[in-house]
């Protein structure tokens, strides 16, 4: 039997090992490679085109949605399934809009990961019922969310604010200058219609609670 070859992209070795074990137990699936960051992932896809890639959203050199978007643009025949620790209510729709063919949280991935992989390999989209309903409702004009206007990087900054990080700590976390982070914060406040740092902090905390 020809096995479907899968690239696993995650910056945590234990998660890569777990996914590899789960996938390699299946008779029709095999992990053909692993990557711990976006640059390595793109290099491995270019050198040895897998049948699909499983991608985490949290990496040190790139936000996962940026990697998903680049894979979709450069390697259209390599579908991406996002397996993330982040709640799908904030990131699921963004990942799909970026080009992912499926989204599943690590908390749900135990039994569902095999189903998700095979659905994506079959050319279909894998979404939880809740995420599918949310996307349909949003397309129909229901449940508007202000965070939809934020870029992926701005949303990351907002979540870090909600976790209590200072501007300098966010800069260190994202390998950016403090001035760049301040620019992101100014644009976030403008897009969300917030005027004070206190309003932004309260919004960010609530955003983290939901996501």
TORVO-231384 format. One line per field, with one value per residue: residue number from 1; residue in three letters; x, y, z of N, C-alpha, C, CB in turn. Coordinates in Angstrom, 3 decimals. Glycine has a CB too. Layout:
i: NUM|... .
aa: ALA|... .
n.xx: X|... .
n.yy: Y|... .
n.zz: Z|... .
ca.xx: X|... .
ca.yy: Y|... .
ca.zz: Z|... .
c.xx: X|... .
c.yy: Y|... .
c.zz: Z|... .
cb.xx: X|... .
cb.yy: Y|... .
cb.zz: Z|... .
// end
This chain:
i: 1|2|3|4|5|6|7|8|9|10|11|12|13|14|15|16|17|18|19|20|21|22|23|24|25|26|27|28|29|30|31|32|33|34|35|36|37|38|39|40|41|42|43|44|45|46|47|48|49|50|51|52|53|54|55|56|57|58|59|60|61|62|63|64|65|66|67|68|69|70|71|72|73|74|75|76|77|78|79|80|81|82|83|84|85|86|87|88|89|90|91|92|93|94|95|96|97|98|99|100|101|102|103|104|105|106|107|108|109|110|111|112|113|114|115|116|117|118|119|120|121|122|123|124|125|126|127|128|129|130|131|132|133|134|135|136|137|138|139|140|141|142|143|144|145|146|147|148|149|150|151|152|153|154|155|156|157|158|159|160|161|162|163|164|165|166|167|168|169|170|171|172|173|174|175|176|177|178|179|180|181|182|183|184|185|186|187|188|189|190|191|192|193|194|195|196|197|198|199|200|201|202|203|204|205|206|207|208|209|210|211 .
aa: UNK|UNK|UNK|UNK|UNK|UNK|UNK|UNK|UNK|UNK|UNK|UNK|UNK|UNK|UNK|UNK|UNK|UNK|UNK|UNK|UNK|UNK|UNK|UNK|UNK|UNK|UNK|UNK|UNK|UNK|UNK|UNK|UNK|UNK|UNK|UNK|UNK|UNK|UNK|UNK|UNK|UNK|UNK|UNK|UNK|UNK|UNK|UNK|UNK|UNK|UNK|UNK|UNK|UNK|UNK|UNK|UNK|UNK|UNK|UNK|UNK|UNK|UNK|UNK|UNK|UNK|UNK|UNK|UNK|UNK|UNK|UNK|UNK|UNK|UNK|UNK|UNK|UNK|UNK|UNK|UNK|UNK|UNK|UNK|UNK|UNK|UNK|UNK|UNK|UNK|UNK|UNK|UNK|UNK|UNK|UNK|UNK|UNK|UNK|UNK|UNK|UNK|UNK|UNK|UNK|UNK|UNK|UNK|UNK|UNK|UNK|UNK|UNK|UNK|UNK|UNK|UNK|UNK|UNK|UNK|UNK|UNK|UNK|UNK|UNK|UNK|UNK|UNK|UNK|UNK|UNK|UNK|UNK|UNK|UNK|UNK|UNK|UNK|UNK|UNK|UNK|UNK|UNK|UNK|UNK|UNK|UNK|UNK|UNK|UNK|UNK|UNK|UNK|UNK|UNK|UNK|UNK|UNK|UNK|UNK|UNK|UNK|UNK|UNK|UNK|UNK|UNK|UNK|UNK|UNK|UNK|UNK|UNK|UNK|UNK|UNK|UNK|UNK|UNK|UNK|UNK|UNK|UNK|UNK|UNK|UNK|UNK|UNK|UNK|UNK|UNK|UNK|UNK|UNK|UNK|UNK|UNK|UNK|UNK|UNK|UNK|UNK|UNK|UNK|UNK|UNK|UNK|UNK|UNK|UNK|UNK .
n.xx: 0.843|0.587|1.609|0.235|2.126|3.229|4.070|5.106|4.752|5.841|6.848|7.415|9.109|7.965|5.302|5.559|6.609|4.456|2.407|3.661|3.791|1.045|0.217|1.911|1.029|-1.084|-2.147|-2.133|-0.834|2.050|4.637|6.669|8.517|9.773|9.439|10.568|10.142|9.004|10.693|12.204|10.146|9.162|11.412|11.621|9.234|9.581|11.755|10.932|8.127|5.413|2.324|0.579|0.553|0.870|0.294|1.294|0.179|1.796|4.919|8.422|9.626|7.657|4.166|1.705|-0.434|0.679|2.569|0.837|-0.492|1.631|2.385|0.034|0.102|2.536|2.711|0.375|-0.657|-0.248|-2.049|-3.048|-3.418|-4.345|-3.242|-3.716|-3.000|-4.562|-7.798|-10.446|-12.268|-11.099|-8.958|-9.525|-11.173|-9.529|-7.325|-8.442|-9.196|-6.674|-5.838|-5.764|-6.931|-8.232|-9.003|-8.111|-8.170|-5.534|-6.478|-8.710|-7.713|-7.094|-8.789|-9.915|-7.997|-7.154|-9.442|-9.640|-7.255|-7.605|-9.870|-8.977|-6.968|-8.589|-9.462|-11.316|-12.815|-11.997|-13.780|-14.847|-18.197|-19.037|-17.300|-17.846|-20.533|-20.235|-18.789|-20.590|-22.676|-21.385|-20.854|-23.406|-23.848|-24.238|-23.338|-21.030|-17.555|-15.208|-12.534|-12.066|-11.191|-8.581|-5.140|-3.248|-0.871|-1.483|-3.534|-2.131|-0.499|-2.519|-3.487|-1.236|-1.080|-3.382|-2.523|-1.012|1.488|4.048|4.816|7.549|8.102|6.452|7.675|10.119|9.178|8.181|10.317|10.639|11.014|10.505|9.262|7.987|6.090|4.601|3.486|1.809|0.043|-1.163|-2.551|-4.264|-5.879|-7.113|-8.564|-10.298|-11.717|-10.931|-9.664|-8.033|-5.290|-6.210|-8.777|-8.025|-6.588|-8.592|-10.266|-8.486|-8.004|-10.556|-10.769|-8.780|-9.924|-12.114|-10.854 .
n.yy: -1.197|2.187|4.743|7.733|10.619|12.676|15.855|17.066|19.945|21.630|23.423|22.119|19.371|17.127|17.186|16.801|14.202|12.828|13.208|11.935|9.277|8.654|8.960|7.209|4.752|4.170|2.270|3.415|5.816|7.924|9.640|11.704|13.610|16.133|19.413|22.275|24.938|27.708|28.338|26.002|24.233|25.136|24.701|21.907|21.116|22.110|20.576|17.921|17.095|16.629|14.778|16.132|18.732|19.095|21.668|23.730|26.695|28.295|29.434|30.216|31.744|32.671|33.481|30.951|31.212|32.790|31.058|29.064|30.520|31.029|28.446|27.684|29.451|28.900|26.134|24.680|22.133|20.897|20.271|21.813|20.998|22.455|22.004|22.981|24.609|26.737|28.084|27.477|29.484|31.968|31.624|29.663|30.347|32.279|30.732|29.074|30.997|31.788|29.676|27.078|23.683|22.511|22.567|21.858|21.527|20.843|19.705|18.334|16.574|13.874|11.354|12.398|13.243|11.430|11.194|13.844|14.143|12.284|13.316|15.786|14.886|13.729|15.844|17.452|19.773|20.048|20.789|21.618|21.141|23.422|25.461|25.412|26.213|28.768|30.078|29.961|31.472|33.936|34.529|35.000|37.389|37.520|37.742|39.621|40.328|42.370|41.734|40.563|42.477|42.840|42.279|39.194|39.388|41.566|40.472|38.543|40.215|41.473|39.309|38.733|41.036|40.645|38.538|39.794|40.830|43.282|46.106|45.998|43.345|42.002|42.784|41.424|38.778|38.483|39.116|41.759|45.358|47.714|50.037|49.158|47.399|49.221|50.613|48.625|48.368|50.879|50.810|48.677|49.703|51.755|50.357|48.890|50.832|51.908|53.983|54.339|52.890|51.283|50.497|48.986|46.930|45.674|44.777|43.032|41.110|39.982|38.978|36.992|35.333|34.358|33.058 .
n.zz: 0.000|-0.904|1.103|2.512|2.706|5.302|6.550|9.649|11.515|14.182|17.069|19.398|20.538|21.880|21.103|18.351|18.407|19.539|17.596|15.450|16.348|16.548|13.866|12.426|13.263|11.706|8.880|6.348|6.455|6.944|8.647|6.953|7.431|9.713|11.153|12.938|12.728|10.648|8.443|8.146|7.594|5.079|3.528|3.637|2.452|-0.128|-0.931|-0.789|-1.655|0.390|0.979|2.544|5.077|8.562|10.742|13.418|15.158|16.680|16.506|16.649|14.651|13.025|12.701|12.732|10.869|8.926|7.827|6.883|4.900|3.141|2.347|1.030|-1.106|-2.421|-2.633|-3.794|-4.016|-1.642|0.965|4.070|7.450|10.381|13.630|16.731|19.902|20.427|20.963|18.713|18.276|17.989|16.220|14.326|12.058|10.895|10.167|8.212|6.317|5.603|4.118|5.077|5.189|7.193|10.735|14.011|17.509|19.859|22.144|21.305|19.552|19.916|19.224|16.950|15.160|13.194|11.609|10.747|9.258|7.157|5.930|4.977|3.235|1.369|-0.033|1.154|3.536|6.947|9.759|13.070|14.311|15.637|14.724|11.978|12.007|13.085|11.050|8.942|10.001|10.288|7.645|6.846|7.971|10.698|14.201|14.307|14.739|16.300|16.319|13.908|12.166|12.759|11.951|11.612|13.120|14.755|16.272|17.698|19.272|20.778|22.281|23.814|25.331|26.816|28.357|30.168|29.528|29.231|27.043|26.327|26.983|25.183|22.832|23.120|23.136|20.531|18.996|18.091|17.729|20.407|19.527|17.196|18.271|19.754|17.635|16.573|18.732|18.762|16.328|16.826|18.893|17.485|15.512|17.118|18.330|20.767|23.416|25.673|27.589|29.625|28.737|26.534|27.785|29.318|27.262|25.965|27.938|28.152|25.583|25.619|27.503|26.151|24.078 .
ca.xx: 0.000|1.275|1.181|0.207|3.278|2.802|5.074|4.614|5.425|5.515|8.113|7.579|9.497|7.041|4.095|5.932|6.728|3.109|1.732|4.337|3.356|-0.361|0.112|2.630|0.278|-2.101|-1.555|-2.086|-0.227|3.400|5.292|7.844|9.461|9.377|10.054|10.297|9.863|8.456|11.732|12.513|8.982|9.137|12.540|11.325|8.158|10.167|12.693|10.343|6.710|4.572|0.926|-0.066|1.340|0.171|0.993|0.898|0.114|2.759|6.317|9.268|10.033|6.510|2.865|1.294|-1.278|1.573|3.115|-0.270|-0.716|2.749|2.273|-1.084|0.491|3.683|2.563|-1.084|-1.020|0.054|-3.057|-2.580|-4.315|-3.821|-3.485|-3.234|-3.453|-5.447|-9.212|-10.811|-13.157|-10.324|-7.979|-9.981|-11.611|-8.359|-6.511|-9.127|-9.073|-5.282|-5.626|-5.798|-8.065|-8.850|-8.534|-8.493|-7.367|-4.784|-7.314|-9.677|-7.051|-6.869|-9.466|-10.368|-6.896|-7.150|-10.569|-9.299|-6.213|-8.155|-10.810|-8.172|-6.333|-9.623|-9.811|-12.421|-12.490|-12.359|-14.106|-15.785|-19.548|-19.149|-16.608|-18.599|-21.722|-19.794|-18.412|-21.817|-23.397|-20.669|-21.067|-24.773|-23.917|-24.524|-22.227|-19.815|-16.519|-14.254|-11.201|-11.913|-10.511|-7.173|-4.250|-2.811|0.128|-2.168|-4.262|-1.127|-0.153|-3.668|-3.526|-0.123|-1.512|-4.345|-1.788|-0.335|2.840|4.303|5.235|8.912|8.038|5.871|8.736|11.048|8.492|7.976|11.563|10.357|11.414|9.428|8.561|7.100|4.971|3.777|2.715|0.741|-0.932|-1.917|-3.491|-5.283|-6.819|-7.892|-9.507|-11.298|-12.422|-10.539|-8.864|-7.072|-4.599|-7.081|-9.814|-7.372|-6.262|-9.837|-10.692|-7.533|-8.259|-11.790|-10.446|-8.059|-10.856|-12.944|-10.049 .
ca.yy: 0.000|3.469|5.515|9.185|11.162|13.856|16.658|17.583|21.208|22.078|23.761|21.300|17.994|16.131|17.182|16.136|12.762|12.283|13.149|10.918|7.962|8.468|8.830|6.022|3.537|3.945|1.519|4.191|7.123|7.917|10.941|11.701|14.612|17.017|20.744|22.981|26.345|27.957|28.257|24.589|23.609|25.497|24.027|20.473|20.963|22.341|19.515|16.579|17.433|15.649|14.784|17.165|19.233|19.427|22.876|24.430|28.142|29.002|29.148|31.341|32.590|33.059|33.015|29.827|31.582|33.284|29.865|28.442|31.340|30.850|27.099|27.698|30.211|28.299|24.687|24.527|20.715|20.387|20.806|22.032|20.827|23.132|21.371|24.084|24.735|27.894|27.832|27.749|30.642|33.118|31.352|28.693|31.003|32.916|29.690|28.655|32.091|31.813|28.594|25.747|22.830|21.985|23.129|21.042|21.869|19.712|19.069|17.476|15.857|12.458|10.430|13.069|13.598|10.521|11.608|15.127|13.918|11.592|14.220|16.758|14.159|13.451|17.087|18.107|20.679|19.516|21.789|21.174|21.642|24.785|26.390|25.472|27.028|30.146|30.640|30.137|32.606|35.177|34.787|35.502|38.703|37.440|37.653|40.321|40.403|43.434|41.187|40.163|43.556|42.843|41.377|38.071|39.863|42.404|39.594|37.960|41.266|41.643|38.175|38.879|42.076|39.995|37.660|40.631|41.203|44.692|46.368|45.481|41.879|41.577|42.967|40.306|37.536|38.436|39.553|43.041|46.518|48.286|51.004|48.406|46.919|50.397|50.876|47.622|48.682|52.057|50.400|47.836|50.596|52.487|49.433|48.439|51.992|52.084|55.202|54.292|51.620|50.471|49.900|47.955|45.805|44.963|44.072|41.956|40.055|39.314|38.256|35.783|34.455|33.705|32.240 .
ca.zz: 0.000|-0.900|2.255|2.380|3.414|6.040|7.246|10.926|11.834|15.534|17.727|20.593|20.170|22.424|20.267|17.098|18.687|19.739|16.304|14.646|16.805|16.164|12.413|11.930|13.606|10.680|7.768|5.108|6.723|7.488|8.772|6.078|7.879|10.800|11.146|14.181|12.440|9.316|7.415|7.950|6.965|3.660|2.888|3.497|1.464|-1.451|-1.287|-0.826|-1.542|1.088|0.556|3.336|6.210|9.801|11.178|14.636|14.929|17.514|16.178|17.030|13.526|12.201|13.178|11.898|9.744|7.869|7.179|6.124|3.705|2.210|1.776|0.081|-2.292|-3.105|-2.814|-3.797|-3.944|-0.298|1.878|5.441|8.586|11.563|14.926|17.566|21.286|20.511|20.742|17.327|18.160|17.545|15.173|13.335|10.824|10.293|9.535|6.987|5.350|5.147|3.158|5.688|4.803|8.397|11.998|15.151|18.673|20.406|23.157|20.624|18.464|20.193|18.320|15.737|14.260|12.033|10.763|10.137|8.254|5.978|5.256|4.239|2.136|0.366|-0.704|1.843|4.637|8.257|10.772|14.092|14.060|16.168|13.832|10.727|12.262|13.268|9.752|8.167|10.594|9.973|6.221|6.720|8.589|12.115|15.144|13.893|15.768|16.008|16.106|12.504|11.455|13.130|11.232|12.441|14.070|15.737|17.181|18.596|20.244|21.664|23.212|24.752|26.279|27.700|29.267|31.138|29.128|28.945|25.666|26.130|27.015|23.900|21.839|23.257|22.759|19.083|18.343|17.441|18.515|21.214|18.679|16.306|19.082|20.054|16.424|16.527|19.769|18.316|15.272|17.468|19.584|16.482|14.872|18.083|18.855|22.164|23.550|26.782|27.823|30.476|27.891|25.728|28.654|29.644|26.046|25.708|28.932|27.744|24.354|26.021|28.212|25.129|23.183 .
c.xx: 0.879|0.733|1.201|1.296|2.925|3.996|4.437|5.435|4.954|6.816|8.338|7.918|8.519|5.765|4.394|6.025|5.350|2.371|2.343|3.885|1.925|-0.483|0.751|1.965|-0.771|-1.480|-1.373|-1.408|1.193|3.936|6.590|8.884|8.892|10.088|9.651|10.007|9.439|9.500|12.080|11.372|8.949|10.257|12.234|10.197|8.717|11.051|12.059|8.842|5.916|3.151|0.105|0.877|0.402|0.958|0.409|0.889|1.180|4.172|7.144|9.586|8.870|5.234|2.348|0.430|-0.443|2.183|2.047|-0.490|0.392|2.722|1.179|-0.708|1.573|3.510|1.080|-1.525|-0.693|-0.966|-2.519|-3.717|-3.656|-4.228|-2.875|-3.760|-4.480|-6.883|-9.611|-11.664|-12.410|-9.485|-8.474|-10.343|-10.439|-7.501|-7.135|-9.023|-7.654|-4.977|-5.613|-7.045|-8.744|-8.246|-9.034|-7.604|-6.662|-5.596|-8.291|-9.017|-6.892|-7.468|-9.775|-9.249|-6.876|-8.257|-10.234|-8.280|-6.808|-9.141|-10.047|-7.484|-7.319|-10.084|-10.961|-11.905|-12.902|-12.559|-14.965|-17.166|-19.683|-18.495|-17.342|-19.829|-21.355|-19.474|-19.628|-22.591|-22.725|-20.868|-22.462|-24.956|-24.248|-23.225|-20.969|-18.820|-15.496|-12.876|-11.004|-11.156|-9.019|-6.378|-3.843|-1.822|-0.511|-2.940|-3.314|-0.744|-1.281|-3.721|-2.392|-0.406|-2.465|-3.707|-0.960|1.069|2.925|4.733|6.622|8.942|7.454|6.919|9.737|10.443|8.415|9.217|11.343|10.913|10.211|8.605|7.583|5.874|4.041|2.914|1.560|-0.359|-1.785|-2.950|-4.600|-6.334|-7.706|-8.950|-10.627|-12.087|-12.135|-9.614|-7.790|-6.423|-5.452|-8.171|-9.227|-7.074|-7.504|-10.332|-9.802|-7.742|-9.509|-11.571|-9.734|-8.982|-11.713|-12.138|-9.017 .
c.yy: 1.247|4.326|7.017|9.767|12.521|14.536|17.234|18.808|21.695|22.361|22.998|19.861|16.942|16.041|16.503|14.634|12.119|12.152|12.065|9.520|7.663|8.185|7.539|4.715|3.199|3.270|2.323|5.546|6.957|9.347|10.885|12.720|15.450|18.359|21.456|24.461|26.504|27.804|26.801|23.874|23.881|24.819|22.549|20.231|21.122|21.180|18.156|16.705|16.338|15.706|15.785|17.604|19.486|20.548|23.414|25.934|28.916|28.551|30.398|32.265|33.062|32.696|31.973|30.190|32.148|32.119|29.179|29.192|31.125|29.470|27.069|28.405|29.508|26.826|24.330|23.076|20.086|20.979|20.869|21.786|21.511|22.353|22.303|24.013|25.847|27.515|28.270|29.004|31.885|32.822|30.407|29.319|31.683|31.897|29.231|29.736|32.177|30.692|27.210|24.988|22.193|22.611|22.242|21.432|20.620|18.977|18.077|16.452|14.360|11.511|11.076|13.328|12.710|10.898|12.890|14.942|13.308|12.477|15.238|16.098|13.850|14.707|17.832|19.023|20.021|20.671|21.137|21.738|23.090|25.800|26.519|26.364|28.495|30.806|30.877|31.346|33.921|35.546|35.366|36.843|38.695|37.424|38.350|40.391|41.458|42.882|40.711|41.213|43.603|41.903|40.244|38.538|40.736|41.561|38.920|38.970|41.458|40.528|38.269|39.986|41.462|39.042|38.453|41.054|42.702|44.855|45.800|43.956|41.322|41.695|41.820|38.991|37.379|38.844|40.814|44.172|47.014|49.271|50.311|47.908|48.071|50.772|49.902|47.982|49.880|51.675|49.514|48.709|51.327|51.570|49.011|49.596|52.241|53.296|55.107|52.910|50.690|49.780|48.753|46.729|44.997|44.168|42.864|40.799|39.275|38.468|36.955|34.806|33.682|32.739|31.430 .
c.zz: 0.000|0.231|1.944|3.277|4.005|6.701|8.506|11.315|13.200|16.259|19.029|20.197|20.673|21.598|18.935|17.295|18.840|18.405|15.420|15.045|16.381|14.671|11.915|12.325|12.557|9.456|6.487|5.266|7.250|7.572|7.977|6.502|9.002|10.648|12.420|13.965|10.991|8.222|7.102|7.244|5.463|2.895|2.650|2.497|0.057|-1.883|-1.465|-0.619|-0.823|0.547|1.357|4.447|7.383|10.465|12.480|14.340|15.693|17.185|16.412|15.865|12.668|12.935|12.200|10.717|8.597|7.111|6.338|4.818|2.665|1.575|0.719|-1.212|-3.101|-3.435|-2.745|-3.657|-2.592|0.676|3.303|6.426|9.775|12.807|15.963|18.984|21.428|20.202|19.342|17.182|17.705|16.308|14.074|12.003|10.120|9.563|8.219|5.919|4.795|4.165|3.744|5.245|6.008|9.627|13.119|16.323|19.195|21.467|22.538|19.714|18.687|19.179|16.973|14.734|13.027|11.060|10.019|9.018|6.995|5.216|4.423|3.050|1.006|-0.353|-0.071|2.945|5.948|9.227|11.838|13.745|14.503|15.241|12.506|10.883|12.403|11.928|8.880|8.676|10.253|8.507|5.976|7.414|10.058|12.907|14.652|15.043|15.378|15.715|14.669|11.705|11.762|12.236|12.170|13.511|15.144|16.738|18.167|19.678|21.248|22.703|24.236|25.775|27.297|28.695|30.274|30.781|28.861|27.488|25.395|26.151|25.716|22.803|21.900|22.811|21.245|18.291|17.508|18.305|19.312|20.380|17.738|17.060|19.433|18.847|16.274|17.521|19.358|17.263|15.844|18.136|18.587|15.853|15.823|18.685|20.320|22.271|24.624|26.891|28.682|29.679|27.061|26.577|28.991|28.439|25.794|26.674|28.558|26.503|24.687|26.720|27.224|24.295|23.863 .
cb.xx: -0.954|1.116|2.075|-1.202|4.498|1.751|5.633|4.684|5.147|4.661|8.162|6.296|10.874|6.699|3.576|7.267|7.564|2.304|1.804|5.857|3.477|-1.192|0.763|4.048|-0.392|-2.771|-2.398|-3.476|-1.078|4.330|5.560|7.431|9.870|9.695|9.629|11.461|11.094|7.857|12.992|12.805|7.692|9.239|13.803|10.952|7.027|10.976|13.741|10.978|6.121|4.577|0.325|-1.409|2.119|0.030|0.927|1.865|-1.246|2.458|6.464|10.545|11.007|6.557|1.851|0.576|-2.332|2.688|3.677|-1.584|-0.796|4.082|1.981|-2.302|0.972|4.899|3.376|-1.658|-0.312|1.529|-4.331|-2.022|-4.609|-4.331|-2.867|-3.624|-2.267|-4.982|-10.061|-11.548|-13.842|-9.432|-6.753|-11.159|-12.713|-7.530|-6.342|-10.605|-9.464|-4.344|-4.369|-5.757|-7.600|-8.712|-9.015|-8.375|-8.241|-3.455|-8.075|-10.631|-5.718|-7.408|-10.750|-11.020|-5.559|-7.320|-11.844|-8.754|-5.107|-8.849|-11.718|-7.131|-5.720|-10.811|-10.138|-13.381|-13.197|-11.275|-14.833|-15.326|-20.584|-18.516|-15.167|-19.018|-22.446|-18.571|-17.434|-22.693|-23.490|-19.163|-20.878|-25.752|-24.906|-25.367|-21.919|-20.148|-15.835|-14.181|-10.950|-13.282|-11.144|-7.004|-2.998|-2.171|1.227|-3.110|-5.042|0.131|0.149|-4.972|-3.433|1.181|-2.197|-5.352|-0.882|-0.298|3.271|5.386|5.220|9.851|7.198|4.614|9.454|11.507|7.085|6.822|12.122|8.823|11.980|10.003|9.565|7.848|5.480|4.668|3.612|1.301|-0.225|-0.964|-2.744|-4.640|-6.059|-6.958|-8.767|-10.631|-13.891|-9.841|-9.761|-7.767|-3.236|-7.705|-10.444|-6.077|-5.594|-10.927|-10.662|-6.099|-8.409|-12.891|-9.575|-6.887|-11.748|-13.593|-9.404 .
cb.yy: 0.005|4.188|5.207|9.764|11.277|13.481|17.797|16.490|22.287|21.017|25.239|21.339|17.684|16.463|18.629|16.681|12.528|13.178|14.508|11.042|7.865|9.710|10.026|6.029|3.697|5.280|0.334|4.393|7.919|7.035|11.312|11.968|15.494|16.377|21.569|22.826|27.223|29.341|29.017|23.916|24.114|27.008|24.172|19.870|21.993|23.634|19.418|15.646|17.675|15.904|13.390|16.663|20.537|18.171|23.950|24.088|28.658|28.774|28.659|30.835|31.850|32.374|34.199|28.855|32.597|34.176|28.887|28.429|32.828|31.064|26.056|28.373|31.587|28.464|23.896|25.104|19.951|20.747|19.952|23.466|19.302|24.598|19.900|25.403|24.998|28.985|28.555|26.567|30.913|33.591|30.780|27.949|32.029|33.631|28.492|28.333|33.426|31.717|28.807|25.853|21.740|20.480|24.602|19.517|22.505|20.189|20.121|18.316|16.446|12.130|9.925|14.365|13.499|9.051|11.803|16.096|13.009|10.287|14.939|17.405|12.863|12.777|16.811|17.066|22.061|18.537|23.016|21.631|20.775|24.867|25.930|24.058|26.544|30.194|29.719|28.869|32.449|35.034|33.494|34.496|39.514|36.198|36.215|41.735|39.027|44.410|40.043|39.916|44.884|42.448|42.133|36.975|40.641|43.380|38.539|37.516|42.600|41.674|36.841|39.182|43.269|39.254|36.725|39.943|40.415|45.260|47.870|46.032|41.407|42.427|44.307|40.190|37.504|39.329|38.428|43.225|47.645|48.989|51.829|47.222|46.234|51.592|50.805|46.208|48.961|53.128|49.650|46.884|51.613|53.065|48.197|47.650|51.827|50.801|56.361|54.654|51.865|51.327|50.973|48.494|46.296|45.957|45.019|42.476|40.657|40.336|39.122|36.136|35.265|34.740|33.071 .
cb.zz: 1.225|-2.257|3.460|2.752|2.473|7.092|6.326|12.040|10.738|16.304|18.002|21.461|20.712|23.871|20.035|16.568|19.963|20.706|15.602|14.793|18.315|16.535|11.729|12.443|14.962|10.277|7.473|4.587|7.731|6.625|10.277|4.652|6.733|12.176|9.885|15.118|12.737|9.254|7.865|9.288|7.616|3.494|3.746|4.858|1.713|-1.454|-0.258|0.258|-2.928|2.615|0.695|3.919|5.830|10.754|10.091|15.831|15.315|18.999|14.710|17.629|12.665|10.804|13.327|12.716|10.183|8.462|8.226|6.963|4.089|2.928|2.879|0.705|-1.889|-2.272|-1.734|-5.069|-5.037|0.138|1.831|5.609|8.881|11.639|15.008|16.957|22.214|19.563|21.792|16.750|19.488|18.658|15.790|13.863|11.127|11.359|10.484|7.275|5.999|6.331|2.457|7.226|3.848|8.456|12.187|14.829|19.776|21.000|23.945|19.823|18.236|21.517|18.956|16.097|14.991|12.484|11.607|11.195|8.812|6.400|6.282|5.161|2.654|1.016|-2.111|2.425|4.461|8.781|10.146|15.526|14.779|17.555|13.592|10.281|13.522|14.183|9.035|8.236|12.112|10.290|5.408|7.287|7.892|12.430|15.428|13.393|15.971|17.162|17.069|11.868|11.807|14.598|10.691|11.566|13.343|15.040|16.394|17.800|19.524|20.853|22.441|23.989|25.535|26.888|28.476|32.401|27.883|29.900|25.381|27.211|28.214|23.544|22.057|24.682|23.356|18.704|17.452|17.205|17.602|22.466|17.871|15.672|20.364|20.465|15.203|16.830|21.106|17.756|14.142|18.503|20.454|15.385|14.366|19.188|18.658|22.717|23.853|28.110|28.498|31.555|26.961|25.099|29.934|30.108|24.825|25.813|30.352|27.489|23.420|26.932|29.168|24.227|22.194 .
// end
